Amino acid sequence: MKLSLLFLGLFLVATSLSNPAPESIMELLLKARQDRLSTLVQAIQAAGLAETLQKEGPFTLFAPVNDAFKKLPEESVAKLTATPTELKKFLLRHVVKGNIPLSELKTGDLTSLEGGISKITVSAPDNITVDKAKIYAPMNLTSTTAVNGVIHFIDHVLLP
């Protein structure tokens, strides 16, 4: 009995020492599968938002995956990325003030940091959309909570 309690105690200490400190939204994005989020990460860095997503908050980020960017017409991409100011405005359309986990998203409107309104529609716990972008609910069950907010992965880019 004492040996099993000692083992349990050592296991808990080892587990707590091996778990890293909570990470920021930007740190989680950088560690994510780059085949899924590299376009978003590059855009955030080019717009000068990386530092904001590392330190400030709390934020809820609706993060378009790479395939979402591929759905955009080339002229839209060129317009959105023409200047860092336009790119930043476009990216802030995907960020909401506050930490809103998946379980707390409700049907209604959310105002982004860019000032636009997005319509949230919840028809089932695993069927949630932001405007016309579907939230990948299964993807959001792993490592999406950050020290400064939460990330929800979406299948479309949010346009004004």
Secondary structure, DSSP 8 states (H G I E B T S, - for coil): -HHHHHHHHHHHHHHHHHS-----HHHHHHHS-HHHHHHHHHHHHHHT-HHHHHHS--EEEEEE-HHHHHTS-HHHHHHHTSSHHHHHHHHHTTEEES---GGG--SEEEEBTTS-EEEEEEEETTEEEETTEEB-TTGGGSS-EETTEEEEEESS----
